Amino acid sequence: MMDKRQLAGHLAAAAAYAIFGINIVTTKDIANSGLVTPIVLFSLRAIGTVSLFWIISFFMPKEKVDTKDMLSIAVAAFLGLFVPQLTFLKAITVTTAIDTSIIGSITPIFTMFVAAIFLKEPITWKKAFGVFLSFGGVIFLILNSVTVNRGADQTTPLGILLLVLNTSSFACYLGIFRPLINKYSVVTFMKWMFLFALAMSLPFSAKGLLTTHYSEISLQVALEIGFLILFATFFAYFLIPYGQQRIRPTLVSMYSYTQPVIAAVISICVGIDTLSWQKLLATVLVFSGVIIVNQSRAKTA
C-alpha cells in the first residue's frame, strides 16, 4: 500500500515531467527564433532560478552544507543541470521531434542500470519488464502520432550524440545522488546546484548575455522564456529532488515516459492531432509499466 510520502513523490515526479513535456514545444519556438543561443538561454534560466532559490532560502531555517559535500553538489550540478540542459537546448535545433522523443525515452533504462551500480537497487524481472513495457508504449505512441514540424527537417549525427549524452548524464544524476539529496532540504540543495551550474556557464555565455538583442525578442518568445525559467526550471527542478527523496530513481525517471503522452494530449486539444485507439493503447502501456516498476522489489525488500 502506497503511503502519503510515496504518493507525494509520485505526484511531484509526474508534475515535473508534465511540465517538461510542455517545455519541449515552447523551447523549440525559442530555439527557432534564432535570437537567443543555447548557452545564453541556459545562463538566463540559471540566473532566474538561482535567484528564486536563494531568495526563498532567506525565509527558511538556516541549513549549513558540509564543506566535503560541496564538490559532490558541483558534480551533481554538472551531470544534472549543465550537461542535460545545454545538450537539450542545442540538440532540438538539429534533431526532429520524433527522434528527440525516442532518444529521450532511453533515460529510465539508463537510470535503472546506474541505480543498480551505485545504489545497489536490484534489477528484477518485474522492474525490467515494467521499464520496457512503458518504453514500448512510448515508441508505439510516437510512431502513431502526428507531430508539428518545429525543429530540424532531419536529425544529424551531432543531434543523436547530444541526446544520448543528455539522457545518460541525467540518468547518472538520478541514479547516483539520492543519498546526498536526502541529506539536505530541496531549497538548500538546488540553490547550490544552480549556483554551480551558473558558474560553469558564465565563461561561455558572458559575451552572449551582453550582446544579445533583447529588444528584438517578440512577446510570445519572451513569455516562453518566462515559462522556461519559472515552470520548466524553478518549479520542475524543485519537484524532481522532492520526488527523489520519496521514491526510487528508476521510478522518478519512469515519469519521463509521460512527456510524449502530454505532447499528444496538447496536440489533440489544439486540433493538430486526433484521438485514436493507438494513442489510448500506448497510454495504457506507459502507465502500466510505471505501476509494475512501482510494485517491483526495492533495495530494502
Residue pairs with C-beta under 8 A, 6 or more apart in sequence:
2 10
2 294
5 246
6 246
6 247
8 242
8 246
9 242
9 243
9 244
9 245
9 246
9 247
9 251
9 252
10 243
10 246
10 247
10 251
10 294
12 239
12 240
12 242
12 243
12 246
13 239
13 240
13 243
13 247
13 251
13 252
13 254
13 255
14 255
14 258
15 236
15 239
16 235
16 236
16 237
16 239
16 240
16 243
16 255
17 255
17 256
17 258
17 259
17 262
18 258
18 259
18 262
19 231
19 232
19 235
19 236
19 239
20 232
20 236
20 256
20 259
21 258
21 259
21 260
21 261
21 262
21 263
21 266
22 227
22 231
22 232
22 262
22 266
23 227
23 228
23 231
23 232
23 236
24 92
24 97
24 100
24 101
24 259
24 263
25 148
25 150
25 263
25 266
26 224
26 227
26 228
26 232
27 88
27 89
27 92
27 224
27 228
27 232
28 92
28 97
28 150
28 151
29 150
29 220
29 221
29 224
30 36
30 41
30 221
30 224
30 225
30 228
31 38
31 41
31 89
31 92
31 93
31 151
32 93
32 150
32 151
33 217
33 218
33 221
35 212
35 213
35 216
35 217
35 221
36 44
36 212
36 217
36 221
36 225
37 205
37 208
37 212
38 86
38 89
38 90
38 93
39 86
39 89
39 201
39 204
39 205
39 208
40 205
40 208
40 209
40 212
41 89
41 225
41 228
42 82
42 85
42 86
42 89
42 201
42 205
43 198
43 201
43 202
43 205
43 208
43 209
44 209
44 225
44 229
45 85
45 225
45 228
45 229
45 232
45 233
46 81
46 194
46 197
46 198
46 201
46 233
47 198
48 229
48 230
48 233
48 234
49 190
49 194
49 229
49 233
49 234
49 237
50 191
50 194
50 195
50 197
50 198
52 230
52 234
53 187
53 190
53 191
53 194
53 234
54 191
54 195
56 187
56 191
57 187
57 188
57 191
60 185
60 187
60 188
63 184
63 185
63 188
65 73
65 184
65 188
65 192
69 180
69 183
70 192
72 177
72 180
73 180
73 189
73 192
73 193
73 196
74 196
76 173
76 176
76 177
76 180
76 193
77 192
77 193
77 194
77 195
77 196
77 197
77 200
78 196
78 197
78 200
79 169
79 170
79 172
79 173
79 176
79 177
80 169
80 170
80 173
80 174
80 177
80 193
81 193
81 194
81 197
81 237
82 197
82 200
82 201
83 165
83 166
83 169
83 170
84 166
84 169
84 170
84 173
85 197
86 201
87 162
87 163
87 165
87 166
87 169
88 162
88 163
88 166
90 162
91 100
91 159
91 162
91 163
91 166
92 100
92 151
93 151
93 152
94 152
94 155
94 156
94 158
94 159
94 162
95 103
95 151
95 152
95 155
95 156
95 159
95 160
95 162
95 163
96 147
96 151
96 152
96 153
96 154
96 155
97 147
97 148
97 149
97 150
97 151
98 142
98 143
98 147
99 155
99 159
99 160
99 163
100 151
100 163
101 138
101 142
101 259
101 260
101 263
102 138
102 139
102 142
103 160
103 163
103 164
103 167
104 163
104 166
104 167
104 256
104 259
105 135
105 138
105 139
105 142
105 256
105 257
105 260
106 135
106 164
106 167
107 167
107 170
107 171
107 174
107 253
107 256
108 131
108 134
108 135
108 171
108 250
108 253
108 254
108 256
108 257
109 131
109 132
109 135
110 167
110 168
110 171
110 172
110 175
110 253
111 171
111 174
111 175
111 249
111 250
111 252
111 253
112 121
112 123
112 127
112 128
112 131
112 250
112 253
113 123
113 175
114 171
114 172
114 174
114 175
114 176
114 249
115 121
115 174
115 175
115 248
115 249
115 250
116 122
116 123
117 175
118 175
118 176
119 175
119 176
119 178
119 179
119 249
119 299
120 299
121 248
121 249
121 250
121 298
121 299
122 297
122 298
122 299
122 301
124 296
124 297
126 292
126 293
126 295
126 296
126 297
127 250
127 292
127 293
127 296
127 297
129 289
129 292
130 254
130 288
130 289
130 290
130 291
130 292
130 293
130 294
130 296
131 250
131 254
131 289
131 293
132 289
133 285
133 288
133 289
133 292
134 254
134 257
134 285
134 286
134 287
134 288
134 289
134 290
134 293
135 257
135 289
136 285
137 257
137 281
137 282
137 283
137 284
137 285
137 286
137 288
137 289
138 257
138 260
138 282
138 286
140 278
140 281
140 282
140 285
141 260
141 261
141 264
141 278
141 279
141 282
141 283
141 286
142 260
144 276
144 278
144 279
144 282
145 260
145 263
145 264
145 267
145 273
145 279
146 267
146 272
146 273
146 274
147 267
148 267
148 272
152 159
170 253
171 253
174 244
174 249
174 252
174 253
175 249
177 244
178 244
178 245
178 249
180 189
181 189
181 241
181 244
181 245
182 244
182 245
186 238
186 241
186 242
186 245
187 238
189 241
190 237
190 238
190 241
193 237
194 237
217 225
240 252
243 252
243 255
244 252
247 294
248 298
248 299
250 293
251 290
251 293
251 294
254 289
254 290
254 293
255 290
257 286
257 289
257 290
258 286
261 282
261 283
261 286
264 273
264 279
267 273
268 274
268 275
268 279
